[in-house]
Amino acid sequence: MIAQPFIGASYLLRGYFMLFKPGIRGFVIIPMLINLIIFSLLIWLGINQIDMLLDYVIGSLPEWLQWLDWLLWPVFLIAFLLVSFTFCLHLALLIAAPFNGVLSEAVEKQLDPASTLPESNWSDVAKGVVPAIISEAGKFGYFISRAIPLTVLFFIPFINIFAPAIWFIFGAWMLALEYSDYPLSNHGVLFKDSKAIVKEKRFVAFGFGSASLFCTLIPLVNFFVMPAAVAGATIMYVEQLKGSVSPPVITHSDDHR
């Protein structure tokens, strides 16, 4: 059990290496560009607001904790980046959903030549834009409905000391669910069902999500996080989750076709 989070984290690194393989590179460019634009906008908008927000949070601490402001300031700075980057990453996932689905297909085909998935191409992306965005919007709503109450914790005196750790656990688990859903949905698994499948490998998935979230906070590296995590989640699906996916039910009408 102790090794499982490290195994999960290794899938992200393996996902990075997958991005440079022939047959994969072409599906990486657009998700990477979307990530680049979203994070660049975040940095541009947030750089003028961060001091004001941090001064408010530090000022809300009880008097007996004010002497810790030198220590808590960098903690809350990291927490601010954590929350902001997580929100932006989910926005990028919403926009890039059609491209991420096809990227996952391409990765799976290379990992498992016996896969029943069709060959990935750009016409599939065009056809799947609306369904993919609708599906991703549902996941985004699931994220927002939980993220907003947790964000409020940062504004509650004393409790806000623990908010960064709570947010990291939440953010890591959400990314594990988000990225794992791409290969699972390619096989017809709905998001509500994919959550149960990922929970069967929760420690591996949490390690993967933690690594993805950590890399999201690293400048330049975070431009590649989304496509690398999609590829890494697909590797994790093939090696860890595939056995939990039920095969499609064949009806009598299907037998006569």
C-alpha positions in Angstrom: 0.0 0.0 0.0 2.9 2.4 0.8 4.3 2.0 -2.7 1.0 2.5 -4.5 1.0 6.4 -4.4 4.5 6.3 -5.9 3.4 4.0 -8.6 0.6 6.4 -9.3 3.0 9.3 -9.5 5.2 7.4 -11.9 2.3 7.3 -14.5 2.6 11.1 -14.9 6.3 10.8 -15.7 5.6 8.0 -18.2 2.9 10.2 -19.7 5.4 12.9 -20.4 7.6 10.5 -22.3 4.6 9.3 -24.3 4.0 12.8 -25.7 7.1 12.6 -27.9 6.3 9.3 -29.6 5.3 9.2 -33.3 1.5 9.1 -33.7 1.0 10.9 -30.4 2.8 14.3 -31.0 0.1 15.6 -33.3 -2.6 15.3 -30.7 -0.5 17.2 -28.0 -0.2 20.6 -29.6 -3.7 22.0 -29.2 -4.1 20.8 -25.5 -0.7 22.3 -24.7 -1.6 25.6 -26.4 -4.9 25.8 -24.5 -3.0 25.2 -21.2 -0.5 27.9 -22.2 -3.1 30.5 -22.9 -5.2 29.8 -19.7 -2.2 29.8 -17.4 -0.7 32.9 -19.0 -4.0 34.8 -18.4 -4.1 33.6 -14.8 -0.6 34.9 -14.1 -1.4 38.2 -15.8 -4.7 38.7 -13.9 -3.6 37.3 -10.5 -0.3 39.1 -10.1 -2.1 42.4 -9.1 -4.5 40.7 -6.7 -2.3 38.3 -4.8 -0.8 40.8 -2.3 -4.3 42.2 -1.3 -5.7 38.7 -0.8 -2.8 37.4 1.3 -2.9 40.6 3.5 -6.6 39.9 4.1 -6.1 36.2 5.0 -3.0 36.9 7.3 -4.9 39.8 8.9 -7.8 37.5 9.8 -5.7 35.2 11.9 -6.2 35.3 15.7 -3.9 37.7 17.6 -2.1 34.8 19.2 -1.1 33.5 15.8 0.0 36.8 14.3 3.6 36.2 15.3 3.5 33.3 12.7 2.8 35.6 9.8 6.4 35.2 8.5 5.7 31.4 8.3 2.1 31.5 7.2 2.6 34.0 4.4 4.5 31.6 2.1 2.0 28.8 3.1 -0.9 30.9 2.0 0.9 32.0 -1.1 1.3 28.4 -2.2 -2.3 27.8 -1.2 -3.4 30.8 -3.4 -1.5 29.4 -6.4 -2.9 25.9 -5.7 -6.5 27.1 -5.7 -6.0 29.4 -8.7 -4.1 26.9 -10.8 -6.6 24.1 -10.0 -9.5 26.3 -11.1 -7.7 27.3 -14.3 -6.7 23.7 -15.1 -10.3 22.6 -14.8 -11.3 25.4 -17.2 -8.6 24.3 -19.6 -9.9 20.7 -19.3 -13.3 21.9 -20.2 -12.1 23.7 -23.4 -9.7 20.9 -24.4 -12.1 18.0 -23.7 -12.5 16.9 -27.3 -8.8 16.9 -28.0 -7.9 15.1 -24.7 -10.3 12.3 -25.6 -8.7 11.7 -28.9 -5.2 12.0 -27.3 -6.2 9.3 -24.9 -7.4 7.1 -27.7 -4.1 7.5 -29.6 -2.1 6.6 -26.4 -4.2 3.5 -25.7 -3.8 2.3 -29.3 0.0 2.4 -28.9 0.0 0.7 -25.5 -2.5 -2.0 -26.5 -2.6 -2.8 -30.2 -5.5 -5.2 -29.5 -7.6 -2.3 -28.3 -11.1 -2.1 -29.9 -10.9 1.7 -30.1 -10.9 3.2 -33.6 -7.9 5.0 -35.0 -7.8 8.6 -33.8 -8.1 11.4 -36.3 -9.1 15.1 -36.5 -12.5 14.3 -38.0 -13.4 12.4 -34.8 -12.5 15.5 -32.8 -14.9 17.7 -34.9 -17.7 15.2 -34.5 -17.1 14.9 -30.8 -16.8 18.5 -29.8 -20.3 19.1 -28.5 -20.7 15.8 -26.6 -17.2 16.1 -25.1 -17.8 19.6 -23.9 -21.2 18.7 -22.4 -19.7 15.8 -20.6 -16.8 17.9 -19.3 -19.3 20.6 -18.2 -20.9 18.0 -16.0 -17.5 17.2 -14.4 -16.7 20.9 -14.1 -20.0 21.4 -12.2 -19.1 18.5 -9.9 -15.8 20.2 -9.2 -17.3 23.6 -8.6 -20.0 22.4 -6.3 -17.3 21.1 -4.0 -14.6 23.7 -4.7 -16.6 26.7 -3.6 -17.4 25.6 -0.1 -13.7 24.5 0.4 -12.5 27.9 -0.9 -14.6 29.6 1.8 -12.4 27.8 4.4 -9.6 30.2 3.6 -11.7 33.1 4.9 -12.6 31.5 8.3 -10.1 32.5 11.0 -8.1 29.6 12.5 -9.7 27.0 10.2 -7.9 28.7 7.3 -4.6 27.3 8.7 -5.7 23.8 7.6 -7.4 24.9 4.4 -4.2 24.5 2.2 -3.8 20.8 3.2 -7.6 20.1 2.7 -7.4 21.8 -0.7 -4.4 19.8 -1.8 -6.1 16.5 -1.0 -9.3 17.6 -2.7 -7.5 18.9 -5.8 -5.4 15.8 -6.2 -8.4 13.5 -6.0 -10.3 15.6 -8.5 -7.5 15.5 -11.0 -7.3 11.8 -10.6 -11.0 11.5 -11.4 -10.8 14.1 -14.2 -7.9 12.5 -16.1 -9.0 8.9 -15.6 -12.4 9.7 -17.0 -10.9 10.3 -20.5 -9.8 6.6 -21.2 -12.8 5.3 -19.2 -15.3 7.4 -21.2 -13.7 6.3 -24.4 -15.0 2.8 -23.4 -18.5 4.1 -22.6 -18.1 4.5 -18.9 -20.1 7.4 -17.5 -18.5 9.8 -15.0 -20.7 8.6 -12.1 -19.5 5.1 -12.7 -15.9 6.0 -13.4 -15.6 7.4 -9.8 -16.4 4.0 -8.4 -13.8 2.3 -10.6 -11.1 4.8 -9.7 -11.9 4.3 -6.0 -10.9 0.7 -6.3 -7.3 1.9 -6.9 -7.6 5.0 -4.7 -4.0 5.1 -3.5 -2.6 4.7 -6.9 -5.0 7.3 -8.3 -4.3 9.7 -5.4 -0.5 9.4 -6.1 -1.2 10.2 -9.7 -3.4 13.1 -8.9 -0.9 14.5 -6.4 1.9 14.4 -8.9 -0.4 16.1 -11.5 -1.3 18.9 -9.0 2.2 19.4 -7.9 3.5 19.8 -11.4 0.7 22.3 -12.1 2.4 24.6 -9.6 5.8 24.5 -11.4 6.3 27.2 -14.0 6.9 26.0 -17.6 6.3 22.4 -16.5 2.6 23.2 -16.0 2.3 24.0 -19.7 2.7 20.3 -20.4 0.8 19.0 -17.4 -2.6 18.5 -19.1 -1.5 16.4 -22.1 1.0 14.5 -20.0 -1.6 13.7 -17.4 -4.1 12.5 -20.1 -1.4 10.2 -21.4 -0.4 9.1 -17.9 -4.0 8.4 -16.9 -4.4 6.3 -20.0 -1.4 4.2 -19.0 -2.9 3.9 -15.6 -6.2 2.8 -17.1 -4.5 0.0 -19.2 -2.4 -1.3 -16.3 -4.7 -0.7 -13.3 -8.3 0.1 -14.2 -9.1 -1.8 -17.4 -10.0 -5.0 -15.5 -12.8 -3.1 -13.6 -14.6 -2.0 -16.8 -17.5 -4.3 -17.6 -17.6 -5.4 -21.3 -20.6 -4.1 -23.3 -23.7 -6.1 -23.0 -24.6 -7.9 -26.2 -28.3 -8.2 -26.9 -30.0 -10.8 -29.1 -30.7 -8.1 -31.7 -26.9 -7.5 -31.9 -26.2 -11.2 -32.5 -28.3 -11.1 -35.7 -26.7 -8.0 -37.2 
